[in-house]
Amino acid sequence: MPSVPTGSRRCSNAGQRPWAPRLTDSEVQQARSLQDSLLHSAEPVFERLRYLGGNSGYCVLVSDANGVVLREYIDSNRAQELAQKG
């Protein structure tokens, strides 16, 4: 399995930014507001996923075309684990 540094070099060589700068809260909120209607419409699908996933350790990130995370759906046990790790 390739390492993270190897993947980062591959991205850089392809002209991609593997580690984009952090967005401000305002920029994230703006990205979310642009997709608000779609996210609202999809909410029942994600609620069903949450129900089916139960306590399986799932973590679903919904992002826009730029990779900005718009929503996250995380098993409560996994959420606690991720919060502890920062």
C-alpha positions in Angstrom: 0.0 0.0 0.0 1.5 3.4 -1.0 2.5 5.7 1.8 1.0 9.2 2.3 4.3 10.9 1.2 4.3 8.9 -2.0 0.7 9.9 -2.7 1.5 13.5 -2.0 4.4 13.4 -4.5 2.1 11.8 -7.1 -0.5 14.6 -6.6 2.2 17.3 -6.7 3.6 15.8 -9.9 0.2 15.9 -11.4 -0.3 19.5 -10.6 -2.7 18.9 -7.7 -2.5 20.3 -4.2 -2.7 17.3 -1.8 -2.8 19.6 1.2 -5.0 22.6 0.3 -5.0 25.5 2.7 -7.7 25.5 5.4 -10.9 27.4 4.6 -12.4 29.9 7.0 -15.7 29.1 8.7 -17.3 31.7 6.4 -15.9 30.0 3.3 -17.2 26.6 4.5 -20.6 28.1 5.3 -20.8 29.6 1.9 -20.0 26.3 0.2 -22.6 24.6 2.3 -25.2 27.2 1.5 -24.7 26.7 -2.2 -25.7 23.1 -1.8 -28.3 23.5 0.9 -31.3 22.5 -1.2 -29.6 19.4 -2.5 -28.4 18.4 1.0 -31.9 18.9 2.5 -33.4 16.7 -0.2 -30.9 14.0 0.4 -31.3 14.0 4.2 -33.8 11.0 4.2 -31.2 8.9 2.3 -28.6 9.7 4.9 -30.9 9.0 7.8 -31.6 5.6 6.3 -27.9 5.0 5.9 -27.5 6.0 9.6 -30.2 3.5 10.6 -28.7 0.7 8.5 -25.2 1.4 9.6 -26.1 1.2 13.3 -22.9 1.0 15.4 -20.8 -0.5 12.6 -18.1 2.2 12.8 -19.2 4.0 9.6 -18.1 7.5 8.7 -19.6 9.2 5.6 -18.3 12.6 4.4 -20.4 14.4 1.8 -18.2 16.9 -0.1 -18.7 19.3 -3.0 -16.7 19.1 -6.2 -13.8 21.0 -4.5 -13.6 18.6 -1.6 -15.2 20.8 0.9 -16.9 18.7 3.5 -20.5 19.7 3.6 -22.0 17.1 5.9 -20.6 14.3 8.0 -22.5 11.3 9.2 -20.5 9.3 11.8 -21.4 6.4 14.1 -21.5 7.8 17.6 -18.8 5.5 18.9 -16.6 6.4 15.9 -17.3 10.1 16.5 -16.1 9.9 20.1 -12.9 8.1 18.9 -12.2 10.7 16.2 -12.9 13.6 18.7 -10.4 12.1 21.1 -7.8 11.9 18.4 -8.5 15.4 17.2 
